[in-house]
Amino acid sequence: MTARFDIVRASLEGVVALKRKRMGDERGWLERLFCAEELRDAGWLWSVAQMNRTFTARKGTVRGMHFQHPPHEEAKLVTCLAGEVYDVAVDLRPDSPTYLRWHGEQLSNENATSLLIPPGFAHGFQTLTDNVEMFYVHSAPFAPDAEGGVRADDPVIGIDWPLPIGDRSERDLNHPLLGGPND
């Protein structure tokens, strides 16, 4: 069987960039977005509980940094279907040697890259173009009572966003700062 993904491990344990291999000819191409068997080698060990698609209209918008508290934590496989984003995972595992470090990856339809983010990480992205469509595979269903987040501009984390932060939801603006008065 031909491998449909190149696996590139990030410096944060469990975070993996997946380069999708397109198969095609003069008519067009096919690419695999998910394959449990192949992604097991990349670290996807969970069943699929949910798939979601989002649309973000404006360049510079930041969505995140979101996570779910135990026992509802989730793994995500994040893919950009249209436009381009800077996708970020932040290690929130207190016992991890990379606690509060982050990894960013440019995702677009053109570069055919997805990001696998294991449980214990916050996730968010910044749109680098207008009209961005994202596709998510989740290992756990959304649990509103377990929802959590950290601020995308938290100086303790220090994410180096490629653009000035544009639109954010009221919810994302109100996530607590780490080490701040909301701790």
LINCOR-V490732 format. One record per residue. N is the residue number from 1. RES is the residue in three letters. PSI is psi in whole degrees, -180 to 180 (* if undefined). Layout:
# LINCOR-V490732
<<N & RES & PSI> <N & RES & PSI>>
This chain:
# LINCOR-V490732
<<1 & MET & 137> <2 & THR & 129> <3 & ALA & 134> <4 & ARG & -3> <5 & PHE & 140> <6 & ASP & 131> <7 & ILE & 123> <8 & VAL & 110> <9 & ARG & 135> <10 & ALA & 176> <11 & SER & -12> <12 & LEU & 124> <13 & GLU & 125> <14 & GLY & -20> <15 & VAL & 128> <16 & VAL & 131> <17 & ALA & 134> <18 & LEU & 117> <19 & LYS & 114> <20 & ARG & 137> <21 & LYS & 121> <22 & ARG & 138> <23 & MET & 125> <24 & GLY & -177> <25 & ASP & -161> <26 & GLU & -17> <27 & ARG & -23> <28 & GLY & -153> <29 & TRP & 167> <30 & LEU & 139> <31 & GLU & 145> <32 & ARG & 129> <33 & LEU & -28> <34 & PHE & 137> <35 & CYS & 108> <36 & ALA & -42> <37 & GLU & -50> <38 & GLU & -36> <39 & LEU & -13> <40 & ARG & -39> <41 & ASP & -25> <42 & ALA & -12> <43 & GLY & 1> <44 & TRP & 109> <45 & LEU & 10> <46 & TRP & 162> <47 & SER & 166> <48 & VAL & 122> <49 & ALA & -26> <50 & GLN & 149> <51 & MET & 136> <52 & ASN & 153> <53 & ARG & 136> <54 & THR & 158> <55 & PHE & 135> <56 & THR & 126> <57 & ALA & -40> <58 & ARG & 138> <59 & LYS & 139> <60 & GLY & -14> <61 & THR & 139> <62 & VAL & 128> <63 & ARG & 127> <64 & GLY & -180> <65 & MET & 115> <66 & HIS & 151> <67 & PHE & 171> <68 & GLN & 135> <69 & HIS & 150> <70 & PRO & 147> <71 & PRO & 20> <72 & HIS & 12> <73 & GLU & 157> <74 & GLU & 153> <75 & ALA & 151> <76 & LYS & 143> <77 & LEU & 115> <78 & VAL & 130> <79 & THR & 138> <80 & CYS & 119> <81 & LEU & -29> <82 & ALA & 142> <83 & GLY & -155> <84 & GLU & 141> <85 & VAL & 161> <86 & TYR & 108> <87 & ASP & 134> <88 & VAL & 137> <89 & ALA & 135> <90 & VAL & 127> <91 & ASP & 114> <92 & LEU & 17> <93 & ARG & 108> <94 & PRO & -31> <95 & ASP & 3> <96 & SER & 142> <97 & PRO & -13> <98 & THR & 25> <99 & TYR & 129> <100 & LEU & 8> <101 & ARG & 159> <102 & TRP & 159> <103 & HIS & 132> <104 & GLY & 145> <105 & GLU & 133> <106 & GLN & 126> <107 & LEU & 137> <108 & SER & 166> <109 & ASN & -39> <110 & GLU & -42> <111 & ASN & -3> <112 & ALA & 46> <113 & THR & 138> <114 & SER & 161> <115 & LEU & 125> <116 & LEU & 123> <117 & ILE & 117> <118 & PRO & 171> <119 & PRO & 151> <120 & GLY & 6> <121 & PHE & 146> <122 & ALA & 150> <123 & HIS & 143> <124 & GLY & 174> <125 & PHE & 160> <126 & GLN & 133> <127 & THR & 131> <128 & LEU & -7> <129 & THR & 168> <130 & ASP & 162> <131 & ASN & 64> <132 & VAL & 134> <133 & GLU & 129> <134 & MET & 151> <135 & PHE & 129> <136 & TYR & 138> <137 & VAL & 126> <138 & HIS & 144> <139 & SER & -10> <140 & ALA & 149> <141 & PRO & 155> <142 & PHE & 131> <143 & ALA & 99> <144 & PRO & -36> <145 & ASP & -13> <146 & ALA & 4> <147 & GLU & 137> <148 & GLY & 170> <149 & GLY & 160> <150 & VAL & 158> <151 & ARG & 136> <152 & ALA & -21> <153 & ASP & 22> <154 & ASP & 121> <155 & PRO & -23> <156 & VAL & -37> <157 & ILE & -45> <158 & GLY & 43> <159 & ILE & 131> <160 & ASP & 81> <161 & TRP & 140> <162 & PRO & -25> <163 & LEU & 160> <164 & PRO & 143> <165 & ILE & 125> <166 & GLY & -130> <167 & ASP & 142> <168 & ARG & 152> <169 & SER & 159> <170 & GLU & -41> <171 & ARG & -47> <172 & ASP & -34> <173 & LEU & -25> <174 & ASN & 5> <175 & HIS & 149> <176 & PRO & 151> <177 & LEU & 139> <178 & LEU & 137> <179 & GLY & 11> <180 & GLY & -169> <181 & PRO & -17> <182 & ASN & 0> <183 & ASP & *>>
